[in-house]
Amino acid sequence: MVMEKTTLYLPAELQRRLSDAARRSGRSQADLIREALTIFLGELGKPQPRSIGILDDPELRGEHTEAWLRQAWDAHRDRR
């Protein structure tokens, strides 16, 4: 696995707790940080796509898109 170096600035108390945890567990601070970030980021889940108008209409479902597009296009065309 290729690793990239990063620098973290931690509050003194958090740094002390990290140092203590590393010493007690016999693991490196970097290893503990990697594990914590893996767990945290895994819980966030994957980002959802950012589509225009997403979730604007809770009644709109995939099977209704053709009719919705036809209606929207007709309304647009009528305004011109």
Distance bins in CASP14 RR format, pairs under 12 A and 6 or more apart:
PFRMAT RR
TARGET T0000
AUTHOR 0000-0000-0000
RMODE 2
METHOD distances of the structure
MODEL  1
1 34 0 0 0 0 0 1 0 0 0 0 0
3 28 0 0 0 0 0 1 0 0 0 0 0
3 30 0 0 0 0 1 0 0 0 0 0 0
3 31 0 0 0 0 0 1 0 0 0 0 0
3 33 0 0 0 0 0 1 0 0 0 0 0
3 34 0 0 0 0 1 0 0 0 0 0 0
4 30 0 0 0 0 0 1 0 0 0 0 0
4 34 0 0 0 0 0 1 0 0 0 0 0
5 30 0 0 0 0 1 0 0 0 0 0 0
6 30 0 0 0 0 1 0 0 0 0 0 0
6 33 0 0 0 0 1 0 0 0 0 0 0
6 34 0 0 0 0 0 1 0 0 0 0 0
6 37 0 0 0 0 0 1 0 0 0 0 0
7 30 0 0 0 0 0 1 0 0 0 0 0
7 33 0 0 0 0 0 1 0 0 0 0 0
8 14 0 0 0 0 1 0 0 0 0 0 0
8 15 0 0 0 0 1 0 0 0 0 0 0
8 18 0 0 0 0 1 0 0 0 0 0 0
8 29 0 0 0 0 1 0 0 0 0 0 0
8 30 0 0 0 0 1 0 0 0 0 0 0
8 32 0 0 0 0 0 1 0 0 0 0 0
8 33 1 0 0 1 0 0 0 0 0 0 0
8 34 0 0 0 0 0 1 0 0 0 0 0
8 36 0 0 0 0 0 1 0 0 0 0 0
8 37 0 0 0 0 0 1 0 0 0 0 0
9 15 0 0 0 0 1 0 0 0 0 0 0
10 16 0 0 0 0 1 0 0 0 0 0 0
10 17 0 0 0 0 1 0 0 0 0 0 0
10 18 1 0 0 1 0 0 0 0 0 0 0
10 19 0 0 0 0 1 0 0 0 0 0 0
10 29 0 0 0 0 1 0 0 0 0 0 0
10 32 0 0 0 0 0 1 0 0 0 0 0
10 33 0 0 0 0 1 0 0 0 0 0 0
10 36 0 0 0 0 0 1 0 0 0 0 0
11 17 0 0 0 0 1 0 0 0 0 0 0
11 18 0 0 0 0 0 1 0 0 0 0 0
12 18 0 0 0 0 0 1 0 0 0 0 0
12 19 0 0 0 0 0 1 0 0 0 0 0
13 19 0 0 0 0 0 1 0 0 0 0 0
13 20 0 0 0 0 0 1 0 0 0 0 0
14 20 0 0 0 0 0 1 0 0 0 0 0
14 21 0 0 0 0 0 1 0 0 0 0 0
14 29 0 0 0 0 0 1 0 0 0 0 0
14 32 0 0 0 0 0 1 0 0 0 0 0
14 33 0 0 0 0 0 1 0 0 0 0 0
14 36 0 0 0 0 0 1 0 0 0 0 0
15 21 0 0 0 0 0 1 0 0 0 0 0
15 22 0 0 0 0 0 1 0 0 0 0 0
15 29 0 0 0 0 1 0 0 0 0 0 0
15 32 0 0 0 0 0 1 0 0 0 0 0
15 33 0 0 0 0 0 1 0 0 0 0 0
16 22 0 0 0 0 0 1 0 0 0 0 0
16 23 0 0 0 0 0 1 0 0 0 0 0
16 29 0 0 0 0 0 1 0 0 0 0 0
17 23 0 0 0 0 0 1 0 0 0 0 0
17 24 0 0 0 0 0 1 0 0 0 0 0
17 29 0 0 0 0 0 1 0 0 0 0 0
17 32 0 0 0 0 0 1 0 0 0 0 0
17 33 0 0 0 0 0 1 0 0 0 0 0
17 36 0 0 0 0 0 1 0 0 0 0 0
18 24 0 0 0 0 0 1 0 0 0 0 0
18 25 0 0 0 0 0 1 0 0 0 0 0
18 27 0 0 0 0 0 1 0 0 0 0 0
18 28 0 0 0 0 0 1 0 0 0 0 0
18 29 1 0 1 0 0 0 0 0 0 0 0
18 30 0 0 0 0 1 0 0 0 0 0 0
18 31 0 0 0 0 0 1 0 0 0 0 0
18 32 1 0 0 1 0 0 0 0 0 0 0
18 33 1 0 0 1 0 0 0 0 0 0 0
18 35 0 0 0 0 0 1 0 0 0 0 0
18 36 0 0 0 0 1 0 0 0 0 0 0
19 25 0 0 0 0 0 1 0 0 0 0 0
19 26 0 0 0 0 0 1 0 0 0 0 0
19 27 0 0 0 0 0 1 0 0 0 0 0
19 28 0 0 0 0 0 1 0 0 0 0 0
19 29 1 0 0 1 0 0 0 0 0 0 0
19 32 0 0 0 0 1 0 0 0 0 0 0
19 33 0 0 0 0 0 1 0 0 0 0 0
20 26 0 0 0 0 0 1 0 0 0 0 0
20 27 0 0 0 0 0 1 0 0 0 0 0
20 29 0 0 0 0 0 1 0 0 0 0 0
20 32 0 0 0 0 0 1 0 0 0 0 0
21 27 0 0 0 0 1 0 0 0 0 0 0
21 28 0 0 0 0 0 1 0 0 0 0 0
21 29 0 0 0 0 1 0 0 0 0 0 0
21 31 0 0 0 0 0 1 0 0 0 0 0
21 32 1 0 1 0 0 0 0 0 0 0 0
21 33 0 0 0 0 0 1 0 0 0 0 0
21 35 0 0 0 0 0 1 0 0 0 0 0
21 36 0 0 0 0 1 0 0 0 0 0 0
22 28 1 0 0 1 0 0 0 0 0 0 0
22 29 1 0 1 0 0 0 0 0 0 0 0
22 30 0 0 0 0 1 0 0 0 0 0 0
22 31 1 0 0 1 0 0 0 0 0 0 0
22 32 1 0 1 0 0 0 0 0 0 0 0
22 33 0 0 0 0 1 0 0 0 0 0 0
22 34 0 0 0 0 0 1 0 0 0 0 0
22 35 0 0 0 0 0 1 0 0 0 0 0
22 36 0 0 0 0 0 1 0 0 0 0 0
23 29 0 0 0 0 1 0 0 0 0 0 0
23 32 0 0 0 0 0 1 0 0 0 0 0
24 32 0 0 0 0 0 1 0 0 0 0 0
25 31 0 0 0 0 1 0 0 0 0 0 0
25 32 1 0 0 1 0 0 0 0 0 0 0
25 35 0 0 0 0 0 1 0 0 0 0 0
26 32 0 0 0 0 1 0 0 0 0 0 0
27 33 0 0 0 0 0 1 0 0 0 0 0
27 34 0 0 0 0 1 0 0 0 0 0 0
27 35 0 0 0 0 1 0 0 0 0 0 0
27 36 0 0 0 0 0 1 0 0 0 0 0
28 34 0 0 0 0 1 0 0 0 0 0 0
28 35 0 0 0 0 0 1 0 0 0 0 0
29 35 0 0 0 0 0 1 0 0 0 0 0
29 36 0 0 0 0 0 1 0 0 0 0 0
30 36 0 0 0 0 0 1 0 0 0 0 0
30 37 0 0 0 0 0 1 0 0 0 0 0
31 37 0 0 0 0 0 1 0 0 0 0 0
31 38 0 0 0 0 0 1 0 0 0 0 0
32 38 0 0 0 0 0 1 0 0 0 0 0
32 39 0 0 0 0 0 1 0 0 0 0 0
33 39 0 0 0 0 0 1 0 0 0 0 0
33 40 0 0 0 0 0 1 0 0 0 0 0
34 40 0 0 0 0 0 1 0 0 0 0 0
34 41 0 0 0 0 0 1 0 0 0 0 0
35 41 0 0 0 0 0 1 0 0 0 0 0
35 42 0 0 0 0 0 1 0 0 0 0 0
36 42 0 0 0 0 0 1 0 0 0 0 0
36 43 0 0 0 0 0 1 0 0 0 0 0
37 43 0 0 0 0 0 1 0 0 0 0 0
37 44 0 0 0 0 0 1 0 0 0 0 0
38 44 0 0 0 0 0 1 0 0 0 0 0
39 45 0 0 0 0 0 1 0 0 0 0 0
41 47 0 0 0 0 0 1 0 0 0 0 0
48 54 1 0 0 1 0 0 0 0 0 0 0
48 55 0 0 0 0 1 0 0 0 0 0 0
49 55 0 0 0 0 0 1 0 0 0 0 0
51 60 0 0 0 0 0 1 0 0 0 0 0
53 60 0 0 0 0 1 0 0 0 0 0 0
53 68 0 0 0 0 0 1 0 0 0 0 0
53 72 0 0 0 0 0 1 0 0 0 0 0
54 60 0 0 0 0 0 1 0 0 0 0 0
56 68 0 0 0 0 0 1 0 0 0 0 0
56 72 0 0 0 0 0 1 0 0 0 0 0
57 64 0 0 0 0 1 0 0 0 0 0 0
57 65 0 0 0 0 0 1 0 0 0 0 0
57 68 0 0 0 0 1 0 0 0 0 0 0
57 71 0 0 0 0 0 1 0 0 0 0 0
57 72 0 0 0 0 0 1 0 0 0 0 0
58 64 0 0 0 0 0 1 0 0 0 0 0
59 65 0 0 0 0 0 1 0 0 0 0 0
59 67 0 0 0 0 0 1 0 0 0 0 0
59 68 0 0 0 0 1 0 0 0 0 0 0
60 66 0 0 0 0 0 1 0 0 0 0 0
60 67 0 0 0 0 1 0 0 0 0 0 0
60 68 1 0 1 0 0 0 0 0 0 0 0
60 69 0 0 0 0 0 1 0 0 0 0 0
60 71 0 0 0 0 0 1 0 0 0 0 0
60 72 0 0 0 0 0 1 0 0 0 0 0
61 67 0 0 0 0 0 1 0 0 0 0 0
61 68 0 0 0 0 1 0 0 0 0 0 0
62 68 0 0 0 0 1 0 0 0 0 0 0
62 69 0 0 0 0 0 1 0 0 0 0 0
64 70 0 0 0 0 0 1 0 0 0 0 0
64 71 0 0 0 0 1 0 0 0 0 0 0
64 72 0 0 0 0 0 1 0 0 0 0 0
65 71 0 0 0 0 0 1 0 0 0 0 0
65 72 0 0 0 0 0 1 0 0 0 0 0
65 73 0 0 0 0 0 1 0 0 0 0 0
66 72 0 0 0 0 0 1 0 0 0 0 0
66 73 0 0 0 0 0 1 0 0 0 0 0
67 73 0 0 0 0 0 1 0 0 0 0 0
67 74 0 0 0 0 0 1 0 0 0 0 0
68 74 0 0 0 0 0 1 0 0 0 0 0
68 75 0 0 0 0 0 1 0 0 0 0 0
69 75 0 0 0 0 0 1 0 0 0 0 0
69 76 0 0 0 0 0 1 0 0 0 0 0
70 76 0 0 0 0 0 1 0 0 0 0 0
70 77 0 0 0 0 0 1 0 0 0 0 0
71 77 0 0 0 0 0 1 0 0 0 0 0
71 78 0 0 0 0 0 1 0 0 0 0 0
72 78 0 0 0 0 0 1 0 0 0 0 0
72 79 0 0 0 0 0 1 0 0 0 0 0
73 79 0 0 0 0 0 1 0 0 0 0 0
73 80 0 0 0 0 0 1 0 0 0 0 0
74 80 0 0 0 0 0 1 0 0 0 0 0
END
